[in-house]
Amino acid sequence: MARGPGDAVRDLPDGGSGPHAELPVSLLADLVRDTGASVGMVYVPAPGEQLLRLALVSGVSRRIAAPWARIPMNTAIPVVDAIRERRLIWLGSQEETAHRYPRLGLVLPYDFMLAAAPITDGGPVWGGAVLLWPVWHPPELSLAEREAIGTGCARAAQFLQREADRGHLPEIPDVPHLLTAPHAEDADPLRAMAALAFAERLPVGCCALDLDGRLTYINPAGAELVGAGAAALLGNRPWEVLLWLHDPLFEDRYRAAVISRRPITFTATRPPDTRLSFRLYPNDTGISVHIAPADDGSTGPHATAPAPSPA
């Protein structure tokens, strides 16, 4: 792998037919939990190649993470700089991201804050971690967050060092392992039925998307407004089924909601002339969508709702 000032990025062992060690999902899950990050990614070097491969991801779908699944070590990207310079990189605004990393700012023109850190405990660097927060995060990392990042990266480095010493090959999956957000409690059947009945009775439209943009629920009012039955929509991305939503702008609004964790509003016209307003409310498990006839003063597809209070 590429070398930084006096230090190498440690290659994961390759070759041989010995047992394989998988990267535990807890390496990323603990890091995300302890820092409160909304999105997390762990990169490791591909054996014998000058690139990093995404091994673990949480908070976004593989589809959104796909453009960053393989990163050449000569790319101007925060995680590469963090590895090469053996230090934490912090980007506290969209403007700072666009100024310091123009390519990243162009590909992800959304509001978020980012930290990238080398996976090391003071010895070899085994890869890198990337964390994202919504824009209502304070402009700087707290001491506790910095300590959590350092501890989490050191724990990952120690695991990889132990496995290398044992002659194991940590397995890098062909596609990154996707962590799902933990639920605070098991769903109560009675509460679930009550929530379903509530949504079914609403005179306004509502639906739910998972983090991959696939529709998991739509109420009767919502199905009537968009002009398609639930059977045609469930399990699919709405903009891939509804031709009048088949515009990159609308998929971009979904991506903006997932990455920024900010409410997003856009309007669209269902043929021939029905204007609809869509309000997207994201969290770690998916997106709730409110659908209603648009007012005369409706804003266009790039409009966003105010960010929620950090309280």
CORGI-V236256 format. One record per helix or strand of 3 or more residues. SS is the DSSP state (a for helix, b for strand). FROM is the first residue (numbers start at 0). TO is the last residue. If there is no record, write none. Layout:
[[SS,FROM,TO] [SS,FROM,TO]]
//
This chain:
[[b,19,21] [a,25,34] [b,38,44] [b,50,57] [a,61,67] [b,69,71] [a,77,84] [b,88,90] [a,93,99] [a,101,106] [b,112,117] [b,126,132] [a,142,164] [b,168,170] [b,176,178] [a,188,200] [b,204,208] [b,213,217] [a,219,225] [a,229,232] [a,237,240] [a,242,244] [a,247,259] [b,263,269] [b,273,281] [b,286,292]]
//
